[in-house]
Amino acid sequence: MKARVTITLEDLMMLKADARGFSLTPRQPVGSLLAGRHASRLRGRGLMFEELRHYHQGDDIRLMDWKATARLRSPHVRVYSEERERPVLMVVDQRSPMFFGSRRAMKSVAAAEVAALGSWRALDSGDRVGGLVFNDHEIAEVRPHRSQNRVLQLFHQVVRLNRQLADPSAKQNETTAIEQPIQLNAVLEHALQVVKHDHLVVVISDLDGADDQTQQLTSRLAAHNDVLIVAVYDPLGISINGAPGMLAHDRGRVWEISNSPGFRDEFQATFQRLLDHWKEIFHGLRVPVLPISTASPVAPQIRSLFGNQSR
């Protein structure tokens, strides 16, 4: 992957070959922060009613239609089939806090890679793919559709907003266009207007700004849909060694990085509190949370998190 600071359409296209070895299946991924503690709330595809027919020996008694049995005076069962496709909505964060990376790639690039891998895998599974791509001042919507053209339309939006992160003129226009940057909760509210039921919603973000309202909005999304959280992080956000004169910049603010002996321990403790905060928000909803590091290629991480499934 050539891209480090920004992503290109060619990069996202090439990831099609790596979209294998995992499946967005209705179970708690083995690499979820909640795995082993809570059953997954993922449902998978819905069921479609096919026909009403006579009961055959070996049929599941739970499929018995008792009203039809009484009316027709012979045992009848309802036959269902799994829906051949389901809508998948990729919610891709390209806000300014995502424009950070100490190794291999920016968080914004890693998020774009996750979106591409998930989109290619979903399309290969026969699902409809769309998304919400957002930065500090815009939410770009691509309605789910089962076609490669729709996937490419989603990728174009990802690339467009990704490039704006590295474009000083775009940042200048951004500050004059809005008073307050778009928050994660506003995007989740937008998602609620797009998805009604039986969608898979994949939120790919560093979860900057997640709070109690995030939990409420995710609960509403998960009431009738599957929700998967991909939490993108950078290793420098876990551990950092300060040095004299080291400065950190974030959204116009500047901090001095201390080189005191206790700074690294406190920094690690702060990250652990962030992880605990994520778990507190999502554990009651049984929504899987998958941590993705910017330091390593994304495809092997996803395959590992999902248990290296075949195909």
C-alpha positions as CSV (number, residue, x, y, z in Angstrom):
1,M,0.0,0.0,0.0
2,K,1.6,3.2,-1.1
3,A,-0.7,5.6,0.7
4,R,0.3,6.7,4.1
5,V,-1.0,10.2,4.7
6,T,-3.8,10.0,2.1
7,I,-5.6,7.2,0.2
8,T,-6.2,6.9,-3.5
9,L,-9.0,5.2,-5.5
10,E,-6.5,2.8,-6.9
11,D,-5.5,1.8,-3.3
12,L,-9.1,1.0,-2.4
13,M,-9.6,-0.9,-5.7
14,M,-6.5,-3.1,-5.0
15,L,-7.9,-4.1,-1.6
16,K,-10.5,-6.2,-3.4
17,A,-7.9,-9.0,-3.6
18,D,-7.4,-8.9,0.2
19,A,-11.2,-9.0,1.0
20,R,-11.1,-12.7,1.9
21,G,-10.7,-14.9,5.0
22,F,-13.4,-13.2,7.0
23,S,-17.2,-12.8,7.0
24,L,-19.5,-10.3,8.6
25,T,-21.3,-13.1,10.3
26,P,-24.0,-13.0,13.0
27,R,-21.6,-13.8,16.0
28,Q,-19.3,-12.0,18.3
29,P,-15.9,-11.7,16.4
30,V,-13.2,-13.4,18.4
31,G,-11.2,-10.2,18.4
32,S,-14.0,-8.0,19.8
33,L,-13.2,-6.1,23.0
34,L,-16.4,-7.7,24.3
35,A,-15.6,-11.3,23.1
36,G,-16.0,-14.0,25.8
37,R,-18.1,-11.7,28.0
38,H,-21.3,-11.1,26.1
39,A,-23.2,-12.9,23.4
40,S,-23.3,-11.0,20.1
41,R,-26.4,-9.1,19.1
42,L,-25.6,-9.6,15.4
43,R,-28.6,-11.2,13.7
44,G,-27.3,-11.7,10.1
45,R,-29.7,-11.7,7.2
46,G,-33.4,-11.7,7.7
47,L,-35.8,-14.5,6.7
48,M,-38.4,-14.3,3.9
49,F,-41.6,-16.3,3.9
50,E,-41.6,-18.8,1.0
51,E,-44.7,-21.0,1.3
52,L,-47.1,-22.8,3.5
53,R,-47.0,-26.6,3.0
54,H,-47.9,-29.9,4.5
55,Y,-45.9,-31.1,7.5
56,H,-43.2,-33.6,6.6
57,Q,-41.5,-35.9,9.1
58,G,-38.4,-34.2,10.4
59,D,-39.7,-30.7,10.0
60,D,-38.9,-28.3,12.8
61,I,-42.0,-28.2,15.0
62,R,-41.3,-24.5,15.7
63,L,-42.3,-23.8,12.1
64,M,-45.8,-25.2,12.6
65,D,-48.5,-22.8,11.6
66,W,-51.2,-23.8,14.1
67,K,-53.9,-21.5,12.7
68,A,-53.5,-23.0,9.2
69,T,-53.4,-26.5,10.7
70,A,-56.7,-25.9,12.5
71,R,-58.3,-24.3,9.4
72,L,-57.1,-27.0,6.9
73,R,-57.4,-29.9,9.4
74,S,-54.0,-31.2,8.6
75,P,-50.5,-30.2,9.9
76,H,-49.0,-27.4,7.9
77,V,-45.6,-25.6,8.3
78,R,-44.4,-22.2,7.2
79,V,-41.2,-22.4,5.1
80,Y,-38.7,-19.5,5.2
81,S,-35.5,-18.8,3.3
82,E,-32.6,-16.5,4.2
83,E,-32.7,-13.2,2.3
84,R,-30.2,-13.3,-0.5
85,E,-29.0,-9.8,0.2
86,R,-29.0,-7.2,3.0
87,P,-28.1,-3.6,3.0
88,V,-24.6,-2.8,4.5
89,L,-24.0,0.8,5.6
90,M,-20.3,1.8,6.1
91,V,-20.1,4.9,8.4
92,V,-16.6,6.2,7.7
93,D,-15.0,8.9,9.9
94,Q,-12.6,11.3,8.1
95,R,-12.7,14.1,10.7
96,S,-9.6,16.0,11.7
97,P,-8.8,13.8,14.8
98,M,-8.4,10.9,12.3
99,F,-5.6,12.8,10.6
100,F,-2.9,11.3,12.8
101,G,-0.6,8.4,12.5
102,S,2.9,7.6,13.9
103,R,3.5,4.4,11.9
104,R,2.5,3.1,8.4
105,A,-0.7,5.1,8.0
106,M,-3.0,7.8,9.3
107,K,-6.1,6.7,11.2
108,S,-8.1,8.2,8.3
109,V,-6.3,6.0,5.9
110,A,-6.8,2.9,8.0
111,A,-10.5,3.7,8.3
112,A,-10.7,4.0,4.5
113,E,-9.0,0.6,4.1
114,V,-11.4,-1.0,6.5
115,A,-14.4,0.5,4.6
116,A,-12.9,-0.9,1.3
117,L,-12.3,-4.4,2.6
118,G,-15.8,-4.5,4.2
119,S,-17.4,-3.2,1.1
120,W,-15.7,-5.7,-1.3
121,R,-16.5,-8.6,1.1
122,A,-20.2,-7.6,1.4
123,L,-20.6,-7.2,-2.3
124,D,-19.0,-10.6,-2.9
125,S,-21.5,-12.0,-0.5
126,G,-24.4,-10.6,-2.5
127,D,-25.2,-7.7,-0.2
128,R,-26.1,-4.1,-1.0
129,V,-23.4,-1.6,-0.1
130,G,-23.6,2.1,0.8
131,G,-22.3,4.4,3.4
132,L,-22.0,7.7,5.2
133,V,-18.6,9.4,4.9
134,F,-18.1,12.4,7.1
135,N,-15.6,14.9,8.1
136,D,-15.8,18.0,10.3
137,H,-18.2,19.9,8.0
138,E,-19.9,17.4,5.7
139,I,-21.8,14.1,5.7
140,A,-21.7,12.4,2.2
141,E,-24.5,9.8,1.8
142,V,-24.4,6.9,-0.6
143,R,-27.5,4.7,-0.6
144,P,-26.9,0.9,-0.4
145,H,-27.1,-0.9,-3.8
146,R,-25.8,-4.2,-5.1
147,S,-23.4,-3.0,-7.7
148,Q,-19.7,-2.3,-8.1
149,N,-20.6,1.1,-9.4
150,R,-22.2,1.9,-6.1
151,V,-19.1,0.7,-4.2
152,L,-16.9,2.9,-6.4
153,Q,-19.2,5.8,-5.7
154,L,-18.7,5.2,-2.0
155,F,-14.9,5.0,-2.5
156,H,-14.9,8.3,-4.4
157,Q,-16.5,10.0,-1.4
158,V,-14.0,8.4,0.9
159,V,-11.1,9.6,-1.2
160,R,-12.5,13.1,-1.6
161,L,-13.0,13.7,2.1
162,N,-9.7,12.0,2.9
163,R,-7.8,14.3,0.6
164,Q,-9.3,17.3,2.2
165,L,-7.6,16.4,5.5
166,A,-4.2,17.1,3.8
167,D,-5.4,20.2,1.9
168,P,-4.8,23.4,3.8
169,S,-7.2,25.4,1.5
170,A,-9.9,22.9,2.3
171,K,-9.3,23.3,6.1
172,Q,-9.5,27.1,5.6
173,N,-12.8,26.8,3.8
174,E,-14.0,24.4,6.6
175,T,-13.4,27.0,9.3
176,T,-15.4,29.7,7.5
177,A,-18.2,27.4,6.4
178,I,-19.3,26.2,9.9
179,E,-19.2,27.3,13.5
180,Q,-19.0,23.8,15.1
181,P,-17.5,20.7,13.7
182,I,-19.8,17.6,13.0
183,Q,-19.8,15.3,16.0
184,L,-20.1,11.5,15.9
185,N,-23.6,11.6,17.4
186,A,-24.9,13.8,14.5
187,V,-23.7,11.1,12.0
188,L,-25.4,8.4,14.0
189,E,-28.6,10.4,14.0
190,H,-28.3,10.7,10.2
191,A,-27.8,6.9,10.0
192,L,-31.1,6.4,11.9
193,Q,-32.8,8.3,9.0
194,V,-31.2,6.0,6.4
195,V,-31.6,2.5,8.0
196,K,-34.9,1.3,9.3
197,H,-34.4,-2.5,9.8
198,D,-32.3,-5.5,8.8
199,H,-29.2,-3.4,7.9
200,L,-25.6,-4.0,8.9
201,V,-24.2,-0.8,10.1
202,V,-20.4,-0.7,10.4
203,V,-19.1,2.4,12.2
204,I,-15.4,3.0,11.5
205,S,-14.0,5.7,13.7
206,D,-11.6,6.6,16.5
207,L,-14.8,7.3,18.5
208,D,-13.7,10.8,19.3
209,G,-16.6,12.5,21.1
210,A,-18.4,9.2,22.1
211,D,-20.6,9.8,25.2
212,D,-23.8,8.7,26.8
213,Q,-25.8,9.9,23.8
214,T,-23.7,7.7,21.6
215,Q,-24.9,4.8,23.6
216,Q,-28.5,5.8,23.2
217,L,-28.2,6.3,19.5
218,T,-26.3,3.0,19.0
219,S,-29.1,1.3,21.0
220,R,-31.7,2.7,18.6
221,L,-29.7,1.5,15.6
222,A,-29.2,-1.9,17.1
223,A,-32.9,-2.4,18.0
224,H,-33.7,-3.4,14.4
225,N,-30.3,-3.7,12.7
226,D,-26.9,-5.3,13.2
227,V,-24.2,-2.8,14.4
228,L,-20.4,-3.4,14.3
229,I,-18.0,-0.8,15.8
230,V,-14.4,-0.7,14.3
231,A,-12.3,1.4,16.7
232,V,-9.2,2.8,14.9
233,Y,-6.3,3.7,17.0
234,D,-2.6,4.6,16.7
235,P,0.1,3.0,18.9
236,L,1.4,6.4,19.9
237,G,-2.0,6.9,21.5
238,I,-1.3,4.0,23.8
239,S,2.3,4.8,24.8
240,I,4.5,7.8,24.3
241,N,7.9,9.0,25.7
242,G,8.2,12.7,26.1
243,A,11.3,14.7,25.3
244,P,12.3,18.3,25.9
245,G,10.6,20.6,23.5
246,M,8.2,18.0,22.2
247,L,4.8,19.6,21.3
248,A,1.4,18.1,20.3
249,H,-1.1,19.9,18.1
250,D,-4.8,19.2,17.9
251,R,-7.5,21.4,16.4
252,G,-5.7,24.6,16.9
253,R,-4.5,23.8,20.4
254,V,-0.9,23.1,21.4
255,W,0.4,21.0,24.4
256,E,3.9,20.3,25.6
257,I,4.7,16.6,26.0
258,S,6.4,16.2,29.4
259,N,9.5,14.1,29.8
260,S,8.9,13.4,33.5
261,P,9.2,9.7,34.6
262,G,5.6,9.4,35.4
263,F,4.2,10.8,32.2
264,R,4.3,7.6,30.2
265,D,2.5,5.6,32.9
266,E,-0.2,8.3,33.2
267,F,-0.5,8.4,29.4
268,Q,-1.0,4.6,29.3
269,A,-3.5,4.8,32.1
270,T,-5.5,7.5,30.2
271,F,-5.7,5.2,27.2
272,Q,-6.9,2.3,29.4
273,R,-9.6,4.6,30.7
274,L,-10.6,5.3,27.1
275,L,-10.9,1.6,26.4
276,D,-13.0,1.1,29.6
277,H,-15.2,4.0,28.4
278,W,-15.7,2.3,25.0
279,K,-16.7,-1.0,26.8
280,E,-19.0,0.9,29.1
281,I,-20.8,2.5,26.1
282,F,-21.2,-0.7,24.1
283,H,-21.2,-3.7,26.4
284,G,-24.8,-3.5,27.4
285,L,-25.8,-3.4,23.8
286,R,-23.8,-6.5,22.9
287,V,-22.4,-4.6,20.0
288,P,-19.0,-6.0,18.8
289,V,-16.1,-3.5,19.1
290,L,-13.1,-4.4,16.9
291,P,-9.8,-2.5,17.5
292,I,-7.7,-1.7,14.4
293,S,-4.2,-0.4,14.7
294,T,-2.6,2.0,12.2
295,A,0.7,0.3,12.6
296,S,0.0,-2.9,10.7
297,P,-1.8,-3.7,7.4
298,V,-5.5,-3.8,8.0
299,A,-6.5,-6.9,6.1
300,P,-4.5,-9.4,8.3
301,Q,-5.9,-7.6,11.4
302,I,-9.5,-8.1,10.2
303,R,-8.9,-11.7,9.4
304,S,-7.4,-12.3,12.8
305,L,-10.2,-10.4,14.6
306,F,-12.9,-12.5,12.8
307,G,-11.1,-15.8,13.4
308,N,-9.5,-16.4,10.0
309,Q,-12.6,-17.9,8.4
310,S,-12.4,-19.5,5.0
311,R,-13.0,-17.4,1.9
